[in-house]
Amino acid sequence: MQVFTLQQPGSTFPQQCCKPPPTTSLTTSQTCKRRKYSCLRSSASDHANLQQSILENQRADTCRSRRALGLAALSTLPISALVQAGPASAAADTLPPNSSPIPEGEAFSIKEADVAQLSASERQVYALNRRIQLQNRVPPGFPGFIRKGFDVLVVGDDYSTAPSGLIYKDFQEGQGPLPTEGQEVVFHYNGYNESGALIDSSYRKGRPAQTRLGVAGLIPGFEEGVRGMRIGQQRRIIVPPALGPPVGPSTFFSAKQCEVFDVELLAIRSCTRRQVAMFSDVVCSDI
């Protein structure tokens, strides 16, 4: 019986396979065929392992190159800049552009009369926003929105802006004291996005919402707006992206945009913690 070497293209692992002589028995021929088939399978497996090894080496070389480029960029910074900026700033300078944090954006309130002074493209954006809001049947006096990159212009009359950037407008004054930390507030609300689509409503749920202040039960901008309300007061709160909720698939907020809430404060309750044996709870009562 003769032996020959079988090697797949691109493979560095030759396999020894048998070659039957010219005159051989049927059993010997079948045995060689089985061995040849086994050699072909083994050679293909070795070829796949070699390709995987080459890909892993290429990835490792790419990582080392990127790290070297980052260290080289860091070494070009002045020592004084590294000392003043600190390690966090130095590391941030070496990050690729796509890994930088996404700006939150700011909201600026303007009046309806100021729209005429905007550029033609901005007026077109405003007209489109108003047309979509009309289709969504927004309530009267709903603000318009003009996107300018990450920032947004809020178009509406008689709106006030807090130092934090929160924009609000009161429709009805209330009575009594303002709610404080730890107290429970009871309120009705409707929540809208910039297009005027209704995203959440306590009226649809059939009961008012309630939560304690200071326990992260509300998004920051919403809680700030409610803290300045009295019982019976009605207010429209425009929450800018910086004071807005988290976004993602687990929430109904899909992008960093302004959220509009029409809120009516119904009650303020004082809360105390009650201890019963090994258990405790919080009991709230109207003030």
N, C-alpha and C positions, 0 to 999 in steps of 0.2 A: 504493500500500500504506500502511495506517495503522499507527501505533505506539502501543501502550498500555503502562502501567507496572504490573508485577505485584509485589506485596509480601505475604510470608507474615505471618500474625499473630505479633506480638512481634518481628519482624525490622526492623532499621533499614537494610537494604541493598536498596532497590528495584532491580528488574531491568527492562530495556527488552526487550519482546517484540513481535513483529510480529503484526498483526491483518490477515487478508486482506480485501480489498475484497469487496463483494457479488458482483461478477462477476470471476472469476479462473480461471486455468487450473488443471488438476490438479497440475501440477508446482509451481506457486507455492503451492498449498494444502498440499502435503506438506512443502515447505520450511518454511513457517510452523509446521506442527505439530512438526517436529523442533526448531526454534528455541524454541518454547514449552516443550517437554519439557526442553530444556537449561536454560532459565531456571528451571523448577521445581526441578531438581536443584541448581543453583547457589544458589538461595534457601534450600533446606533445609540445604545445607552451611554457608552463612553463619549461619543460625539456630543450628546446633549449635556453631559456633565462638564465637558470642556467649554462649551458655549456659556454655560451658567457661570463658570469660574472666570471667564473673560469679562462678562458683564459686571460681576462683583468687583473685579479689579478696576474696571473703568469708573464705577461709582466711587470707589475709594480714592482714585486719583482726582476725580472732580471735587470731592469734599476737601481734600488737601489743598487743591488749587484755590478754592474759594476762601478757605481759612487763611492761606498765605496772602491773598489779595486784601482781606480784611485787616490783617496785621500790618500790611504795608501801608494801607490808608491811615491806620491809627498812628503809625510812626511818623507820618508827615505832619501831624498836628503839633503846634508849639507846646513845650512843656508847661508854660504858664497857663495855656488854655485848658490843659488836662487837669491842672491843679485847681483852677477856679471852677471849672465845670463839674468836676467830681467824676467818679467811676460811671455813674448812670448816664451822664451826658456823653462821655467818651464812648460808651458802648452803643448809645443811640446813634452816634455819628457813623458807626460802621455798619448799621443795619441796612439791608437793601431797601429800595423805595417802597416796595409792596408791603413791607412789614411794619411801616410806621403807623401809629394810631390814627384812626379815622376821625377827622374833626367833627365836633358836635354840631357846629353851626350856630348862628345867632338869629334872633327874630327882631325886626325893627318895625314899629308901628308908624304908619303914615295915614293921612286923611284921603278921602275919596277925591278931593280936589287936586291932590298932588299927583294923581295918575296921569294927568295931561302933560306933566313935565317929564315923564319917563320916556325912554327910547321906544321906537316903533316895535322892536322885538319884545320888549317887556310889556307893552300894552297888548300885544297879541297873546302872550302867556296869560295875562290877567283876564282877557276876554274869554279864552278857552276855559280857565278855571271857573269863571262865573257861569258859563254855559253848562258845564258839568254839574255845578251846584244846583242850577235850576232844574236839571233832570232828577237830581236827588231830593228835590223839594225841601231845601233847607229852611229853617225858621227865619222870620223877618230880621233884618239887620245883621245877618251872618257875615263874618269878615271874609274878604278875598285874600288870596295868597299868590305871590309872585316869587318863584324860585330863582335865586342868583347863586349858582354853585351850591355850597353847603348852607348859605344864608338864605333867609326868606323875608320878604316884605309882607307885613300884615296890613291890609287895607280896610279901614273902618273908621268911623267918627266916634268921638267921645270915649276912647279907650285910654286907660292909664297904664303906665309901665313901672313896675317895682324895681328897686336897685338890683335884684337878682336876675332881671330880664323877663319876669312873669308879666303877661299882659292881661288885663281884666277890665270888665265893665259891669257896673251895678245897675240893675233894672228896678229893684225895690229895696228900700232900707229895712233893717230889722230892729229888734229891741232887745235890751238886756246886755249882759256882759259878753265879751269874746271868749271862746273856748281856750283852755290852757292845756299844758302838757299832762298827759295821763287821763284826761276826761274823754268821754265817749260822745261822738257826734252822730246824729241821725239825719239823713238827707236823702232827697231824690235827685237824680241826675240823668242827663242824656250826654253821651260821648260821641263826637264826630271826628273824622279825619279832615285833611285839607280840602278834599273833594266834596265835603258835605255829606258823606255816607255815614249813616248811623252804625257805630261799632259796638255800643253797649248802652243799656238803659235799665234803670231800676223800675221805671214805669212798666216796661214789658215783663219784668219779673214779677210784678204784682205786689211788691213790698219795698219799702225804703231800705237803703243801705245803712250800715252802722259799723263804726270802727273806733278804736281808741287812738288818740294822737300820740305820736312819739314811739310807736311800736312798729314802724315801717309797714303799716297796713294800707297805705296809699302811695302813689307815685309822688316824688318830691314836690313837683309844681302844683299838683292837685291839693296836697296837704297844706302847702303854703297859702293857697287861695282860700281854703276853708278856715284856716286860723284867723283870717281877718273878717269873718262873717258873724253876724248876730242871728238870733232865732227869728225866722220869718224872712230873712234877707234872700234875694235872688240875684245871682251873679253869673256872668259868663267868664270863664277862665280859659285863656289861651296859653297852653304849656309849650314852651320852646323845646327843641331837641335836648338841650343841655340839662333841662329839668324834667325830661320825659321818662317814660318807662323803658325797661330793657326790651330788646327786639329779638326775634328768632322764631323758630317753628313752634315753640311751646307757648307763644303769646299770639294775640291777634294784631300786634303791631309789627308790620313787615318792613318798615324803613324808618330812618331818622327823620321824622317830620313833626310838624306842630299838631297837637291834639286840642280839640275844643270841647269844653264841658260846660253845660248849662246846669247850674246847681241851685237847689233851694234847701236851706238849712231848716230842719224841722224841730230839733231838740238838742239840748246839751245836757249830759248826765255826768254827775260826779261818781267816781268809782273808788271802792275800797276793797282790800283783799281780806277775805274771811278764811279763818283757819278752823277746821273741824277735824280733831284727832290728827291723823297722818295726812289728811287731804286739805287742799286749799283751793279757793276759786276767787274770782273777782265779781263783785256785786255792784251794779251801777243803778243810780236812781236820778230822776229829773231834779234839776236845781230850781 
